[in-house]
Every structure is written in C-alpha cells, then in structure tokens.
Amino acid sequence: MKDWLLRSLVELVNSSITFTIENEGPMQALLDKGQPFVLVFWHGSMTYPWWHMRFRRAAALVSQSKDGQLLANLLESWGYHVLRGSSSRGSKEAMTAMRQAVSDGHVLCVTPDGPRGPYHEMKMGAVRVAQTMNVPLVMVSVGYRRFRFLRSWDRFEVPHPFTHARVIYSDPITVDPELQGEALDEKRLELEKRLIAQYREAVLEVAPA
C-alpha cells in the first residue's frame, strides 16, 4: 500500500507542475537513436528526473538501504532496470552492474552525490562509466518556484502542487578515455562545478516574482 501511495502522490504532483524545459533536444536525439548514455542529477532534486525518465529504457543505481528499497520499488513500477549498490556499499559490484546496463542499451541514471553525500559532491562512478563505456554524460537540473526542504543531508526538495519549475539539460559530454589519475579527478571536479552552476541557474530563474 505504501508503494502505491508514493507512486500516486509523485505522479499527481509532477503532473500538476508547469515545467519549462531547456536544451532537451540533444538528450532526446540520443534517446531517438537508441544511444545509451549516463544521466546525472543531484540527490536532493531527483524527483523530476526519475519521473521524466520512466518507461524510457532507463536503469537506476539505488542504494541498498531500507529507504533505497522504497525507491527501488517505485522505479521498478515505472519500468526501470534497478541496480542495487553505492559508493559506500557494494561499490565494485555496482560498477560492474552499471557498465553492464549501459552495454545492454539502457540509459544509466545516477545521483552522483548519493546515497549519503556530502551534499553536491560528485563521486567518480558516473564519470568512470561514461569514460570506460565510451558513452556521453548528460546533466540535468531542476528548480521549483515553490517547494520545501526536508531536514536531510541532501536537502531533499518537495515541490508544491501546481508550481512552476525550470529544467535545464546539458549538452552531451564526452569524457576523454585517455584521462587517468589526477587528470581524471580534475575532470570530475570540472563536471561537479558545472552541475552545481546548472542547478543554481535553474533555481534562481524560478525565484518567486
């Protein structure tokens, strides 16, 4: 019953929101071609990306926690191929599973600061998958005009029904397969800064009038 209520609530709220979506075209072109890619978004604002990618041959990396099980159940009801693991538990197995999902043609969806933070700190997993599988990485951010934060490490955002929101997609990003060590970590930091800036842009643009 809890799973059904959660799904119904998320679908009702998101269906009531007016989304202004920017630069979705390049990502949609990848979907239309059947091109696997890695889609990343911050843990605290993950509701829209999960909902938007439902029934789109997506795979999701979800933590092995009890809260993760609730999310896994929701995503499976939306047609996701769910992978269990994280940077803190089952990391090697998770990396193998993520690469296999991409190899099988899925869009791999990852919250790179999950499952326990630090807040807006990108871990290496999504970057390494994009690099080693030679697929693009796309970043997406959403900002809501009216929402509230939960008291959690990720400052989880709960949008108000019937609010407005701005969604921004990045162009597809290629991670040079030759990068290693410090150079690869510099690339990770560059992408982290870009995703933070993208998120701030989305949030500022929908500030209350």
MARTOR-104897 format. One line per 10 residues: number of its first residue (from 1); their letters; for each residue y, z, x of N, C-alpha, C. Coordinates in steps of 0.001 Angstrom, whole numbers, plus 500000, padded with zeros to 6 digits. Layout:
<recs>
NUM	a	Y,Z,X,Y,Z,X,Y,Z,X  ...
</recs>
This chain:
<recs>
1	mkdwllrslv	498795,500000,500827,500000,500000,500000,501258,500000,500864  501250,500791,501959,502411,500847,502846,502707,499469,503431  501666,498728,503840,501864,497405,504413,502498,496463,503399  502039,496507,502159,502575,495635,501114,504034,495960,500833  504380,497231,500803,505759,497637,500532,506690,497202,501655  506228,497368,502907,507051,496968,504044,507314,495469,504010  506269,494693,503792,506445,493238,503737,507397,492853,502615  507225,493421,501457,508075,493089,500317,509530,493439,500593  509758,494603,501202,511120,495047,501488,511795,494119,502494  511090,493808,503584,511671,492940,504610,511971,491564,504030
11	elvnssitft	511058,491018,503260,511264,489688,502698,512414,489673,501697  512519,490700,500870,513596,490755,499887,514958,490868,500557  515060,491768,501540,516348,491963,502210,516763,490703,502959  515847,490125,503737,516200,488929,504507,516526,487747,503603  515844,487639,502481,516128,486546,501555,517509,486686,500918  518045,487909,500894,519359,488131,500277,520510,487913,501253  520228,487853,502545,521267,487746,503575,521708,486301,503738  522997,486102,503933,523541,484778,504249,523588,484631,505770  522743,483774,506300,522664,483578,507742,523436,482333,508148  524307,482485,509140,524932,481351,509807,524175,481147,511122
21	ienegpmqal	523492,480020,511244,522592,479799,512372,523173,478736,513294  523262,479062,514584,523869,478170,515568,522850,477747,516620  522894,476456,516936,522097,475862,518017,520588,476001,517777  520158,475933,516529,518727,475985,516247,518036,474658,516557  518821,473586,516632,518259,472254,516806,517295,472098,517973  517678,472526,519193,516757,472374,520323,515434,473115,520122  515482,474312,519540,514234,475020,519280,513409,474305,518218  514085,473821,517172,513368,473114,516113,512715,471845,516647  513368,471199,517604,512788,469999,518210,511476,470331,518927  511436,471489,519588,510197,471918,520226,509102,472139,519184
31	ldkgqpfvlv	509464,472787,518074,508500,473016,517007,507995,471704,516421  508914,470763,516214,508535,469487,515625,507579,468705,516526  507745,468869,517845,506868,468174,518786,505556,468915,519024  505446,470122,518481,504259,470925,518757,504238,471477,520167  505427,471648,520752,505559,472136,522123,505550,473655,522155  504590,474269,522813,504629,475730,522945,505850,476168,523755  506351,477344,523448,507443,477917,524229,507427,479423,524033  508268,480109,524801,508390,481566,524710,509723,481882,524036  509677,482666,522960,510881,483071,522226,511104,484561,522449  512287,484938,522965,512559,486344,523257,513760,486837,522462
41	fwhgsmtypw	513718,488111,522072,514782,488752,521309,514648,490252,521497  515774,490954,521412,515764,492392,521661,514995,493149,520574  514365,494240,520987,513523,495046,520108,514302,495587,518912  515541,496002,519127,516318,496619,518068,516765,495661,516978  516762,494361,517267,517199,493374,516273,516104,492337,516017  514868,492825,515958,513726,491915,515887,513369,491490,514463  513951,492115,513444,513515,491837,512073,513681,490366,511709  514864,489806,511973,515089,488407,511606,514179,487452,512370  514082,487520,513701,513202,486560,514392,511759,486611,513910  511206,487821,513719,509831,487908,513212,509728,487202,511864
51	whmrfrraaa	510670,487483,510980,510640,486902,509635,510831,485389,509673  511747,484922,510496,512065,483494,510555,510906,482672,511120  510119,483256,512017,509035,482511,512666,507706,482637,511923  507713,483236,510746,506462,483390,510006,505892,482018,509641  504563,481913,509695,503836,480683,509357,504298,479491,510200  504649,479752,511458,505088,478687,512362,504251,478687,513642  502970,478850,513509,502018,478857,514625,502498,479766,515771  503002,480926,515403,503524,481856,516401,502499,482914,516765  502606,483400,517986,501831,484540,518465,502797,485649,518812  502367,486898,518645,503254,488039,518860,502581,489071,519747
61	lvsqskdgql	503319,489558,520726,502854,490669,521543,503326,491960,520893  502383,492822,520504,502685,494064,519791,502028,495225,520522  502741,496333,520625,502223,497477,521376,500989,498055,520706  500261,498857,521469,499023,499460,520995,499248,500802,520307  500496,501129,520003,500831,502402,519366,500538,502358,517871  500672,503518,517205,500495,503566,515754,501572,502757,515042  502818,502843,515540,503885,502029,514956,503583,500545,515167  503009,500236,516330,502638,498861,516612,501612,498334,515624  500714,499196,515168,499711,498764,514199,500359,498346,512886  501390,499078,512477,502109,498727,511251,502756,497352,511393
71	lanlleswgy	503382,497120,512546,503998,495815,512784,502937,494725,512863  501824,495023,513534,500753,494037,513644,500246,493614,512272  500095,494568,511378,499626,494248,510035,500617,493339,509308  501911,493635,509471,502938,492812,508844,502894,491390,509386  502832,491276,510712,502860,489950,511326,501615,489143,510981  500482,489789,510932,499258,489079,510548,499366,488537,509121  500034,489289,508238,500216,488806,506863,501137,487599,506815  501936,487405,507867,502824,486246,507977,502215,485123,508797  500944,485202,509100,500268,484126,509798,500356,484159,511307  500807,485263,511880,500883,485376,513342,499508,485597,513949
81	hvlrgsssrg	499345,485071,515158,498231,485451,516021,498720,486656,516829  498204,487832,516541,498727,489068,517120,497954,489452,518373  498699,489729,519439,498151,490193,520711,498553,491654,520872  497637,492493,521285,497948,493910,521452,498059,494242,522935  499163,494906,523298,499387,495300,524682,500873,495419,524951  501227,495841,526156,502625,496002,526526,502712,496159,528030  503957,496353,528496,504154,496574,529923,503647,497933,530364  503489,498855,529399,503084,500211,529764,501616,500496,529486  501009,499716,528555,499598,499924,528243,498927,498570,528093  497857,498349,528844,497135,497100,528735,497895,495908,529262
91	skeamtamrq	498716,496105,530325,499611,495040,530769,498860,493831,531317  497839,494037,532130,497107,492900,532689,496423,492107,531591  495792,492825,530683,495136,492149,529572,496159,491421,528700  497336,492034,528519,498378,491411,527707,498867,490118,528344  499057,490106,529658,499497,488892,530341,498478,487778,530176  497221,488116,530316,496168,487106,530135,496182,486569,528717  496328,487464,527743,496337,487051,526339,497555,486190,526024  498717,486539,526591,499917,485753,526336,499778,484340,526894  499256,484232,528098,499053,482899,528675,498066,482083,527846  497025,482738,527370,496034,482027,526561,496641,481556,525251
101	avsdghvlcv	497489,482387,524655,498143,481999,523399,498998,480759,523590  499744,480716,524692,500563,479537,524991,499660,478328,525241  498594,478534,525994,497652,477451,526262,497050,476889,524976  496881,477756,523983,496318,477333,522697,497345,476693,521776  498601,476594,522229,499624,475905,521461,500517,476772,520608  500458,478086,520790,501298,478987,519998,502693,479112,520596  503653,479425,519733,504957,479898,520186,504808,481393,520436  505063,481831,521654,504880,483235,522013,506176,483996,521777  506152,484966,520875,507329,485774,520552,507223,487134,521240  508263,487503,521982,508222,488717,522793,509547,489464,522679
111	tpdgprgpyh	509477,490793,522530,510667,491648,522670,510644,492186,524106  511450,491618,524997,511291,491905,526425,511710,493304,526853  512387,494052,525969,512710,495440,526296,511756,496413,525610  510751,495907,524924,509781,496774,524248,508626,497151,525142  507800,498087,524674,507892,498767,523383,508682,500073,523434  509076,500525,524650,509748,501825,524738,510997,501791,525604  511529,500609,525851,512765,500499,526607,512562,500451,528108  513657,500637,528836,515016,501004,528405,515683,499930,527534  516672,500381,526796,517398,499541,525855,518020,498342,526562  517740,497151,526048,518288,495893,526542,518029,495681,528031
121	emkmgavrva	516870,496106,528485,516441,495835,529859,515227,494916,529805  515392,493706,530285,514345,492702,530182,513267,492916,531231  512041,493036,530772,510906,493118,531686,510477,491711,532089  509578,491631,533044,509244,490359,533661,508244,489530,532854  507498,490140,531930,506363,489466,531314,506673,488108,530708  507675,488032,529838,508002,486769,529174,508449,485716,530176  509200,486150,531188,509670,485223,532222,508491,484646,532986  507547,485487,533345,506382,485041,534107,505507,484109,533284  505354,484383,532016,504546,483487,531184,505199,482110,531117  506508,482072,530863,507203,480784,530809,507077,480041,532134
131	qtmnvplvmv	507193,480766,533229,507122,480145,534551,505719,479622,534847  504716,480472,534701,503362,480094,535112,502715,479092,534160  503148,479080,532892,502595,478125,531931,503454,476868,531803  504559,476849,532547,505451,475680,532585,505919,475294,531178  506402,476302,530435,506947,476057,529094,508368,476607,529031  509186,476105,528109,510561,476597,528002,510607,478030,527477  511699,478702,527789,512007,480014,527242,513273,479871,526407  513237,480372,525174,514385,480321,524270,514756,481744,523882  516055,482038,523873,516540,483358,523492,517243,483264,522140  517046,484291,521303,517714,484315,520002,518301,485703,519770
141	svgyrrfrfl	519501,485724,519207,520192,486977,518904,520762,486908,517502  520852,488063,516857,521399,488133,515501,522373,489295,515407  523470,489066,514709,524448,490117,514445,524703,490212,512955  524671,491420,512413,524871,491641,510981,526271,492198,510729  526886,491760,509648,528199,492305,509286,528080,493751,508816  527055,494040,508024,526865,495399,507520,525421,495809,507793  525261,496896,508517,523930,497392,508871,524070,498835,509331  522946,499489,509546,522976,500823,510140,521954,500901,511261  522245,501754,512241,521333,502004,513345,520385,503136,512988  519134,503016,513399,518231,504151,513371,518390,504947,514661
151	rswdrfevph	518035,506219,514621,518121,507058,515822,516856,506883,516656  516751,505754,517279,515589,505414,518097,516086,504821,519408  515205,504760,520405,515625,504288,521728,516209,502873,521666  515707,502043,520710,516149,500654,520629,517352,500454,519706  517863,501568,519116,518989,501480,518179,518674,500453,517083  517504,500607,516509,516993,499621,515559,517981,499377,514430  518221,498098,514135,519232,497697,513170,518589,497402,511817  519061,498081,510791,518597,497863,509423,519730,497192,508650  519625,495903,508373,520718,495215,507677,520810,495621,506224  522031,495610,505705,522240,495863,504287,521896,494603,503494
161	pftharviys	521341,494764,502321,521102,493581,501480,522410,492841,501202  522318,491525,501114,523429,490651,500731,524566,490635,501748  524296,491077,502974,525314,490986,504008,525332,489577,504593  526223,489357,505549,526274,488111,506300,525785,488378,507722  525244,487355,508338,524735,487505,509699,524939,486212,510471  525108,486352,511776,525213,485192,512664,524020,485192,513596  523341,484059,513675,522174,483895,514549,522507,482836,515591  522250,483166,516864,522532,482240,517960,521252,482005,518757  520918,480739,518941,519801,480346,519801,520341,479780,521106  519657,480053,522196,519989,479419,523464,519337,478046,523524
171	dpitvdpelq	519814,477216,524427,519068,476013,524769,517770,476424,525452  516745,475581,525430,515520,475892,526175,515814,476051,527660  515232,477067,528251,515466,477425,529653,514176,477211,530441  514288,476560,531578,513144,476350,532467,513204,477354,533613  512095,478025,533866,512005,478957,534991,511310,478225,536137  512017,478040,537230,511518,477292,538392,510174,477860,538854  509128,477031,538910,507815,477540,539325,507760,477977,540781  508760,477593,541570,508781,477968,542990,509365,479363,543230  510001,479946,542225,510631,481248,542419,509576,482336,542596  509805,483203,543573,508910,484335,543821,509734,485539,544250
181	gealdekrle	509121,486707,544166,509717,487927,544710,511129,488176,544237  512040,488387,545202,513420,488740,544887,514133,487644,544107  513838,486387,544436,514477,485276,543731,514068,485257,542259  512804,485553,541974,512346,485585,540594,512973,486754,539845  513120,487900,540531,513752,489045,539881,515224,488767,539597  515886,488023,540477,517271,487636,540219,517365,486748,538978  516360,485889,538795,516333,485047,537598,516146,485910,536343  515273,486896,536446,515074,487815,535328,516379,488517,534962  517099,488989,535976,518365,489673,535730,519399,488722,535115  519409,487483,535577,520318,486484,535002,520026,486285,533512
191	lekrliaqyr	518737,486168,533175,518366,485974,531772,518683,487220,530942  518483,488389,531522,518832,489628,530834,520318,489656,530490  521165,489311,531449,522607,489303,531219,522985,488270,530156  522319,487133,530173,522610,486091,529189,522224,486537,527780  521088,487222,527668,520654,487678,526351,521561,488798,525834  522011,489675,526726,522960,490719,526328,524268,490088,525851  524771,489102,526609,526024,488444,526239,525883,487695,524921  524739,487044,524723,524491,486319,523477,524471,487270,522281  523811,488417,522471,523749,489421,521408,525146,489943,521075  525940,490248,522095,527286,490754,521856,528152,489724,521143
201	eavlevapa	527968,488476,521502,528727,487411,520835,528370,487348,519360  527079,487439,519052,526646,487389,517655,527209,488569,516874  527177,489739,517468,527649,490951,516787,529149,490916,516570  529913,490528,517590,531358,490516,517480,531840,489517,516449  531144,488397,516343,531599,487339,515442,531420,487709,513967  530587,488711,513696,530417,489098,512304,530996,490486,512041  531918,490922,512898,532585,492204,512663,533295,492157,511307  533357,493293,510608,533998,493306,509281,535416,492778,509322  535747,491958,508332,537095,491370,508283,538113,492435,507861
</recs>
